Amino acid sequence: MPAITIDSGNFINEVLNSDKPVLIDFWASWCGPCRMLSPIVEEIAEEYAGKIKVGKINIDEQPQLAARYNVASIPTLVLFKNGKPVNMSVGVKPKRVIEAMLS
């Protein structure tokens, strides 16, 4: 299952009310490091389908969501459990580091 696009319209339902942990990738189309991280995020979305939901938030289109979670640099990954952010990673990280933050 590919990563889903999250915006202010589906954020509450897809993230805050999710019965599974949700990994959110805050990104922008002009961000080189974001493009480097994107294939890793998509791999995780496929490999963890059914266990973890993976979403992407474009900060240019959803600046209020980025501000709400104090996203100052991108790419930023935020893991939500039970509607609350529990882990955060800033910058491009190897897949194993991202997988470790999921547990």
N, CA, C and O atoms as a GROMACS GRO file, in nm:
protein
  412
    1MET      N    1   0.085  -0.118   0.000
    1MET     CA    2   0.000   0.000   0.000
    1MET      C    3   0.089   0.125   0.000
    1MET      O    4   0.173   0.140   0.089
    2PRO      N    5   0.072   0.211  -0.097
    2PRO     CA    6   0.158   0.331  -0.100
    2PRO      C    7   0.122   0.429   0.011
    2PRO      O    8   0.014   0.422   0.071
    3ALA      N    9   0.213   0.520   0.037
    3ALA     CA   10   0.187   0.625   0.136
    3ALA      C   11   0.069   0.708   0.088
    3ALA      O   12   0.052   0.731  -0.032
    4ILE      N   13  -0.014   0.752   0.183
    4ILE     CA   14  -0.131   0.832   0.148
    4ILE      C   15  -0.101   0.980   0.167
    4ILE      O   16  -0.021   1.018   0.253
    5THR      N   17  -0.166   1.061   0.088
    5THR     CA   18  -0.152   1.206   0.100
    5THR      C   19  -0.242   1.253   0.213
    5THR      O   20  -0.363   1.226   0.213
    6ILE      N   21  -0.183   1.324   0.307
    6ILE     CA   22  -0.258   1.375   0.422
    6ILE      C   23  -0.271   1.527   0.407
    6ILE      O   24  -0.174   1.595   0.373
    7ASP      N   25  -0.390   1.577   0.434
    7ASP     CA   26  -0.412   1.722   0.435
    7ASP      C   27  -0.505   1.755   0.551
    7ASP      O   28  -0.545   1.667   0.627
    8SER      N   29  -0.538   1.882   0.564
    8SER     CA   30  -0.621   1.923   0.678
    8SER      C   31  -0.759   1.858   0.673
    8SER      O   32  -0.825   1.845   0.776
    9GLY      N   33  -0.803   1.818   0.555
    9GLY     CA   34  -0.935   1.755   0.541
    9GLY      C   35  -0.942   1.613   0.593
    9GLY      O   36  -1.046   1.571   0.642
   10ASN      N   37  -0.831   1.536   0.582
   10ASN     CA   38  -0.836   1.397   0.628
   10ASN      C   39  -0.743   1.369   0.746
   10ASN      O   40  -0.732   1.254   0.790
   11PHE      N   41  -0.676   1.471   0.798
   11PHE     CA   42  -0.578   1.452   0.906
   11PHE      C   43  -0.640   1.388   1.030
   11PHE      O   44  -0.585   1.292   1.085
   12ILE      N   45  -0.753   1.439   1.074
   12ILE     CA   46  -0.814   1.386   1.197
   12ILE      C   47  -0.850   1.239   1.179
   12ILE      O   48  -0.818   1.156   1.265
   13ASN      N   49  -0.914   1.205   1.068
   13ASN     CA   50  -0.956   1.068   1.045
   13ASN      C   51  -0.838   0.974   1.023
   13ASN      O   52  -0.831   0.867   1.083
   14GLU      N   53  -0.743   1.014   0.937
   14GLU     CA   54  -0.633   0.925   0.899
   14GLU      C   55  -0.522   0.916   1.005
   14GLU      O   56  -0.457   0.812   1.016
   15VAL      N   57  -0.501   1.022   1.081
   15VAL     CA   58  -0.388   1.024   1.175
   15VAL      C   59  -0.436   1.019   1.320
   15VAL      O   60  -0.405   0.925   1.393
   16LEU      N   61  -0.512   1.119   1.361
   16LEU     CA   62  -0.550   1.128   1.503
   16LEU      C   63  -0.643   1.016   1.546
   16LEU      O   64  -0.637   0.972   1.661
   17ASN      N   65  -0.730   0.970   1.456
   17ASN     CA   66  -0.825   0.864   1.493
   17ASN      C   67  -0.783   0.727   1.442
   17ASN      O   68  -0.863   0.633   1.445
   18SER      N   69  -0.660   0.713   1.396
   18SER     CA   70  -0.614   0.584   1.341
   18SER      C   71  -0.598   0.481   1.452
   18SER      O   72  -0.550   0.512   1.561
   19ASP      N   73  -0.639   0.358   1.422
   19ASP     CA   74  -0.620   0.249   1.518
   19ASP      C   75  -0.480   0.188   1.506
   19ASP      O   76  -0.442   0.102   1.586
   20LYS      N   77  -0.403   0.232   1.406
   20LYS     CA   78  -0.265   0.185   1.387
   20LYS      C   79  -0.170   0.303   1.406
   20LYS      O   80  -0.212   0.418   1.393
   21PRO      N   81  -0.043   0.275   1.438
   21PRO     CA   82   0.055   0.385   1.437
   21PRO      C   83   0.061   0.446   1.297
   21PRO      O   84   0.040   0.377   1.197
   22VAL      N   85   0.090   0.577   1.290
   22VAL     CA   86   0.097   0.648   1.162
   22VAL      C   87   0.232   0.720   1.152
   22VAL      O   88   0.266   0.802   1.238
   23LEU      N   89   0.306   0.689   1.047
   23LEU     CA   90   0.432   0.758   1.019
   23LEU      C   91   0.404   0.865   0.915
   23LEU      O   92   0.360   0.836   0.804
   24ILE      N   93   0.429   0.990   0.952
   24ILE     CA   94   0.405   1.102   0.861
   24ILE      C   95   0.538   1.158   0.812
   24ILE      O   96   0.629   1.186   0.891
   25ASP      N   97   0.547   1.175   0.681
   25ASP     CA   98   0.663   1.236   0.617
   25ASP      C   99   0.624   1.379   0.579
   25ASP      O  100   0.544   1.399   0.488
   26PHE      N  101   0.682   1.478   0.649
   26PHE     CA  102   0.663   1.619   0.611
   26PHE      C  103   0.768   1.651   0.506
   26PHE      O  104   0.888   1.633   0.531
   27TRP      N  105   0.726   1.698   0.389
   27TRP     CA  106   0.816   1.716   0.275
   27TRP      C  107   0.771   1.834   0.190
   27TRP      O  108   0.668   1.897   0.215
   28ALA      N  109   0.852   1.864   0.087
   28ALA     CA  110   0.816   1.964  -0.015
   28ALA      C  111   0.879   1.921  -0.147
   28ALA      O  112   0.983   1.855  -0.149
   29SER      N  113   0.815   1.958  -0.258
   29SER     CA  114   0.862   1.914  -0.389
   29SER      C  115   0.999   1.971  -0.425
   29SER      O  116   1.072   1.908  -0.501
   30TRP      N  117   1.036   2.088  -0.372
   30TRP     CA  118   1.163   2.152  -0.405
   30TRP      C  119   1.279   2.102  -0.317
   30TRP      O  120   1.393   2.144  -0.336
   31CYS      N  121   1.251   2.015  -0.223
   31CYS     CA  122   1.350   1.971  -0.124
   31CYS      C  123   1.425   1.847  -0.172
   31CYS      O  124   1.368   1.738  -0.182
   32GLY      N  125   1.554   1.864  -0.203
   32GLY     CA  126   1.637   1.753  -0.249
   32GLY      C  127   1.644   1.638  -0.150
   32GLY      O  128   1.620   1.523  -0.189
   33PRO      N  129   1.676   1.664  -0.022
   33PRO     CA  130   1.678   1.555   0.076
   33PRO      C  131   1.543   1.482   0.088
   33PRO      O  132   1.539   1.362   0.114
   34CYS      N  133   1.433   1.556   0.069
   34CYS     CA  134   1.300   1.493   0.073
   34CYS      C  135   1.287   1.390  -0.040
   34CYS      O  136   1.232   1.281  -0.020
   35ARG      N  137   1.338   1.425  -0.157
   35ARG     CA  138   1.332   1.333  -0.271
   35ARG      C  139   1.421   1.211  -0.246
   35ARG      O  140   1.391   1.102  -0.294
   36MET      N  141   1.530   1.230  -0.172
   36MET     CA  142   1.617   1.117  -0.139
   36MET      C  143   1.547   1.023  -0.039
   36MET      O  144   1.564   0.901  -0.048
   37LEU      N  145   1.472   1.078   0.053
   37LEU     CA  146   1.405   0.998   0.157
   37LEU      C  147   1.278   0.930   0.105
   37LEU      O  148   1.240   0.825   0.155
   38SER      N  149   1.215   0.989   0.007
   38SER     CA  150   1.085   0.940  -0.041
   38SER      C  151   1.081   0.791  -0.076
   38SER      O  152   0.988   0.722  -0.036
   39PRO      N  153   1.180   0.737  -0.151
   39PRO     CA  154   1.173   0.593  -0.182
   39PRO      C  155   1.180   0.506  -0.057
   39PRO      O  156   1.120   0.399  -0.053
   40ILE      N  157   1.253   0.550   0.044
   40ILE     CA  158   1.262   0.474   0.169
   40ILE      C  159   1.126   0.474   0.240
   40ILE      O  160   1.081   0.372   0.290
   41VAL      N  161   1.062   0.591   0.242
   41VAL     CA  162   0.929   0.602   0.304
   41VAL      C  163   0.830   0.512   0.230
   41VAL      O  164   0.748   0.445   0.293
   42GLU      N  165   0.836   0.510   0.097
   42GLU     CA  166   0.746   0.425   0.019
   42GLU      C  167   0.772   0.277   0.045
   42GLU      O  168   0.678   0.198   0.052
   43GLU      N  169   0.900   0.238   0.060
   43GLU     CA  170   0.934   0.099   0.093
   43GLU      C  171   0.873   0.060   0.226
   43GLU      O  172   0.815  -0.047   0.240
   44ILE      N  173   0.886   0.147   0.324
   44ILE     CA  174   0.831   0.120   0.456
   44ILE      C  175   0.678   0.108   0.447
   44ILE      O  176   0.619   0.022   0.512
   45ALA      N  177   0.615   0.194   0.368
   45ALA     CA  178   0.469   0.187   0.350
   45ALA      C  179   0.428   0.050   0.296
   45ALA      O  180   0.329  -0.007   0.341
   46GLU      N  181   0.505  -0.002   0.198
   46GLU     CA  182   0.473  -0.132   0.140
   46GLU      C  183   0.500  -0.245   0.240
   46GLU      O  184   0.416  -0.333   0.259
   47GLU      N  185   0.617  -0.243   0.303
   47GLU     CA  186   0.659  -0.353   0.389
   47GLU      C  187   0.580  -0.361   0.520
   47GLU      O  188   0.563  -0.469   0.576
   48TYR      N  189   0.532  -0.247   0.567
   48TYR     CA  190   0.460  -0.245   0.695
   48TYR      C  191   0.309  -0.229   0.676
   48TYR      O  192   0.237  -0.201   0.771
   49ALA      N  193   0.261  -0.247   0.552
   49ALA     CA  194   0.118  -0.235   0.523
   49ALA      C  195   0.039  -0.326   0.616
   49ALA      O  196   0.073  -0.443   0.633
   50GLY      N  197  -0.067  -0.272   0.675
   50GLY     CA  198  -0.148  -0.350   0.768
   50GLY      C  199  -0.105  -0.332   0.912
   50GLY      O  200  -0.185  -0.353   1.004
   51LYS      N  201   0.022  -0.292   0.934
   51LYS     CA  202   0.073  -0.272   1.070
   51LYS      C  203   0.087  -0.124   1.102
   51LYS      O  204   0.054  -0.080   1.212
   52ILE      N  205   0.137  -0.050   1.005
   52ILE     CA  206   0.161   0.094   1.024
   52ILE      C  207   0.107   0.166   0.901
   52ILE      O  208   0.126   0.121   0.787
   53LYS      N  209   0.041   0.277   0.924
   53LYS     CA  210  -0.007   0.360   0.813
   53LYS      C  211   0.102   0.464   0.786
   53LYS      O  212   0.161   0.518   0.879
   54VAL      N  213   0.128   0.490   0.659
   54VAL     CA  214   0.229   0.589   0.621
   54VAL      C  215   0.162   0.698   0.539
   54VAL      O  216   0.090   0.670   0.443
   55GLY      N  217   0.186   0.823   0.580
   55GLY     CA  218   0.128   0.936   0.510
   55GLY      C  219   0.232   1.042   0.478
   55GLY      O  220   0.339   1.047   0.540
   56LYS      N  221   0.200   1.126   0.381
   56LYS     CA  222   0.290   1.234   0.341
   56LYS      C  223   0.214   1.367   0.349
   56LYS      O  224   0.101   1.377   0.302
   57ILE      N  225   0.277   1.466   0.409
   57ILE     CA  226   0.219   1.600   0.417
   57ILE      C  227   0.313   1.697   0.347
   57ILE      O  228   0.428   1.714   0.389
   58ASN      N  229   0.264   1.760   0.242
   58ASN     CA  230   0.340   1.861   0.170
   58ASN      C  231   0.330   1.992   0.250
   58ASN      O  232   0.221   2.047   0.264
   59ILE      N  233   0.442   2.039   0.302
   59ILE     CA  234   0.439   2.157   0.390
   59ILE      C  235   0.400   2.285   0.317
   59ILE      O  236   0.350   2.379   0.379
   60ASP      N  237   0.423   2.289   0.186
   60ASP     CA  238   0.383   2.408   0.110
   60ASP      C  239   0.231   2.415   0.096
   60ASP      O  240   0.173   2.524   0.094
   61GLU      N  241   0.167   2.300   0.088
   61GLU     CA  242   0.022   2.294   0.074
   61GLU      C  243  -0.050   2.292   0.209
   61GLU      O  244  -0.166   2.330   0.218
   62GLN      N  245   0.020   2.248   0.314
   62GLN     CA  246  -0.040   2.232   0.446
   62GLN      C  247   0.046   2.298   0.554
   62GLN      O  248   0.088   2.231   0.649
   63PRO      N  249   0.074   2.428   0.541
   63PRO     CA  250   0.165   2.491   0.638
   63PRO      C  251   0.112   2.489   0.781
   63PRO      O  252   0.190   2.489   0.876
   64GLN      N  253  -0.020   2.487   0.798
   64GLN     CA  254  -0.076   2.485   0.933
   64GLN      C  255  -0.047   2.353   1.004
   64GLN      O  256  -0.026   2.352   1.126
   65LEU      N  257  -0.045   2.241   0.931
   65LEU     CA  258  -0.013   2.112   0.994
   65LEU      C  259   0.136   2.107   1.030
   65LEU      O  260   0.173   2.055   1.135
   66ALA      N  261   0.221   2.160   0.943
   66ALA     CA  262   0.365   2.165   0.972
   66ALA      C  263   0.389   2.250   1.098
   66ALA      O  264   0.466   2.211   1.185
   67ALA      N  265   0.323   2.364   1.106
   67ALA     CA  266   0.341   2.453   1.221
   67ALA      C  267   0.288   2.388   1.349
   67ALA      O  268   0.347   2.402   1.456
   68ARG      N  269   0.177   2.319   1.336
   68ARG     CA  270   0.116   2.254   1.454
   68ARG      C  271   0.211   2.157   1.522
   68ARG      O  272   0.208   2.141   1.645
   69TYR      N  273   0.296   2.090   1.442
   69TYR     CA  274   0.390   1.992   1.498
   69TYR      C  275   0.534   2.043   1.495
   69TYR      O  276   0.628   1.964   1.499
   70ASN      N  277   0.550   2.174   1.489
   70ASN     CA  278   0.681   2.239   1.499
   70ASN      C  279   0.782   2.186   1.399
   70ASN      O  280   0.899   2.166   1.432
   71VAL      N  281   0.737   2.162   1.278
   71VAL     CA  282   0.827   2.116   1.173
   71VAL      C  283   0.900   2.238   1.117
   71VAL      O  284   0.841   2.321   1.048
   72ALA      N  285   1.030   2.247   1.149
   72ALA     CA  286   1.109   2.362   1.107
   72ALA      C  287   1.202   2.327   0.991
   72ALA      O  288   1.239   2.415   0.912
   73SER      N  289   1.241   2.201   0.981
   73SER     CA  290   1.330   2.154   0.875
   73SER      C  291   1.265   2.033   0.810
   73SER      O  292   1.191   1.958   0.874
   74ILE      N  293   1.293   2.015   0.683
   74ILE     CA  294   1.242   1.897   0.615
   74ILE      C  295   1.356   1.824   0.545
   74ILE      O  296   1.454   1.888   0.508
   75PRO      N  297   1.345   1.694   0.527
   75PRO     CA  298   1.231   1.612   0.564
   75PRO      C  299   1.225   1.588   0.716
   75PRO      O  300   1.327   1.577   0.783
   76THR      N  301   1.104   1.580   0.767
   76THR     CA  302   1.081   1.543   0.906
   76THR      C  303   0.981   1.428   0.908
   76THR      O  304   0.876   1.435   0.844
   77LEU      N  305   1.015   1.324   0.980
   77LEU     CA  306   0.924   1.211   1.000
   77LEU      C  307   0.871   1.219   1.142
   77LEU      O  308   0.947   1.240   1.236
   78VAL      N  309   0.740   1.204   1.158
   78VAL     CA  310   0.678   1.203   1.290
   78VAL      C  311   0.594   1.077   1.301
   78VAL      O  312   0.511   1.048   1.215
   79LEU      N  313   0.616   1.002   1.409
   79LEU     CA  314   0.538   0.882   1.435
   79LEU      C  315   0.429   0.916   1.536
   79LEU      O  316   0.456   0.965   1.645
   80PHE      N  317   0.305   0.888   1.498
   80PHE     CA  318   0.190   0.909   1.585
   80PHE      C  319   0.140   0.775   1.635
   80PHE      O  320   0.127   0.680   1.558
   81LYS      N  321   0.111   0.767   1.764
   81LYS     CA  322   0.044   0.651   1.822
   81LYS      C  323  -0.072   0.704   1.905
   81LYS      O  324  -0.055   0.795   1.986
   82ASN      N  325  -0.188   0.645   1.884
   82ASN     CA  326  -0.309   0.689   1.956
   82ASN      C  327  -0.331   0.839   1.942
   82ASN      O  328  -0.374   0.906   2.036
   83GLY      N  329  -0.303   0.892   1.823
   83GLY     CA  330  -0.329   1.032   1.795
   83GLY      C  331  -0.227   1.130   1.849
   83GLY      O  332  -0.246   1.251   1.837
   84LYS      N  333  -0.118   1.079   1.909
   84LYS     CA  334  -0.018   1.168   1.967
   84LYS      C  335   0.119   1.142   1.903
   84LYS      O  336   0.154   1.028   1.877
   85PRO      N  337   0.195   1.250   1.878
   85PRO     CA  338   0.331   1.230   1.824
   85PRO      C  339   0.420   1.171   1.933
   85PRO      O  340   0.430   1.227   2.043
   86VAL      N  341   0.485   1.059   1.903
   86VAL     CA  342   0.568   0.991   2.002
   86VAL      C  343   0.715   0.983   1.963
   86VAL      O  344   0.800   0.954   2.046
   87ASN      N  345   0.745   1.009   1.835
   87ASN     CA  346   0.884   1.002   1.791
   87ASN      C  347   0.900   1.092   1.669
   87ASN      O  348   0.807   1.108   1.589
   88MET      N  349   1.019   1.150   1.655
   88MET     CA  350   1.044   1.242   1.544
   88MET      C  351   1.187   1.223   1.494
   88MET      O  352   1.279   1.198   1.572
   89SER      N  353   1.203   1.236   1.364
   89SER     CA  354   1.335   1.227   1.301
   89SER      C  355   1.344   1.338   1.197
   89SER      O  356   1.254   1.354   1.115
   90VAL      N  357   1.454   1.413   1.199
   90VAL     CA  358   1.474   1.522   1.104
   90VAL      C  359   1.593   1.489   1.015
   90VAL      O  360   1.698   1.447   1.063
   91GLY      N  361   1.574   1.507   0.885
   91GLY     CA  362   1.682   1.481   0.789
   91GLY      C  363   1.671   1.342   0.729
   91GLY      O  364   1.585   1.263   0.767
   92VAL      N  365   1.758   1.315   0.633
   92VAL     CA  366   1.760   1.185   0.567
   92VAL      C  367   1.830   1.085   0.658
   92VAL      O  368   1.942   1.109   0.705
   93LYS      N  369   1.763   0.974   0.683
   93LYS     CA  370   1.819   0.870   0.769
   93LYS      C  371   1.813   0.737   0.694
   93LYS      O  372   1.728   0.718   0.606
   94PRO      N  373   1.904   0.645   0.728
   94PRO     CA  374   1.896   0.512   0.666
   94PRO      C  375   1.766   0.441   0.707
   94PRO      O  376   1.708   0.471   0.811
   95LYS      N  377   1.724   0.349   0.624
   95LYS     CA  378   1.599   0.276   0.649
   95LYS      C  379   1.599   0.211   0.787
   95LYS      O  380   1.498   0.214   0.857
   96ARG      N  381   1.712   0.152   0.828
   96ARG     CA  382   1.716   0.081   0.956
   96ARG      C  383   1.690   0.177   1.074
   96ARG      O  384   1.632   0.137   1.174
   97VAL      N  385   1.734   0.301   1.061
   97VAL     CA  386   1.711   0.401   1.167
   97VAL      C  387   1.561   0.435   1.174
   97VAL      O  388   1.505   0.447   1.283
   98ILE      N  389   1.499   0.449   1.058
   98ILE     CA  390   1.356   0.478   1.055
   98ILE      C  391   1.278   0.360   1.110
   98ILE      O  392   1.183   0.378   1.187
   99GLU      N  393   1.317   0.239   1.071
   99GLU     CA  394   1.248   0.119   1.122
   99GLU      C  395   1.262   0.110   1.275
   99GLU      O  396   1.168   0.070   1.343
  100ALA      N  397   1.377   0.148   1.328
  100ALA     CA  398   1.397   0.144   1.473
  100ALA      C  399   1.303   0.240   1.545
  100ALA      O  400   1.258   0.212   1.656
  101MET      N  401   1.274   0.354   1.483
  101MET     CA  402   1.185   0.450   1.549
  101MET      C  403   1.039   0.402   1.549
  101MET      O  404   0.956   0.457   1.621
  102LEU      N  405   1.008   0.302   1.467
  102LEU     CA  406   0.871   0.251   1.459
  102LEU      C  407   0.837   0.157   1.574
  102LEU      O  408   0.720   0.137   1.604
  103SER      N  409   0.939   0.101   1.639
  103SER     CA  410   0.910   0.002   1.743
  103SER      C  411   0.885   0.064   1.879
  103SER      O  412   0.860  -0.008   1.976
   0.00000   0.00000   0.00000
